[in-house]
Amino acid sequence: MVFGDAAFLSQTPRQANVVAEMDGACWCLDRADLDRLEHTNPAAALGLLRMMAMDLGAKLTLCAQQLTLVEHL
């Protein structure tokens, strides 16, 4: 699961927070990390960006479906 992807990709402040309901692990990626990855392993950087785009697309699809439901109330 990805959080802050829209803000990361658009280089804008995040608009939401996340609260964990159970113990877990979280990795943080900042712009400098992605820049380093692009130089050291371009294929991995591309894979990461593709995964983020797919996750963001799924979120947008869900949002559109929810808006459609609300319009019909």
Beta strands, then each sheet from edge to edge (+ up, - down):
end
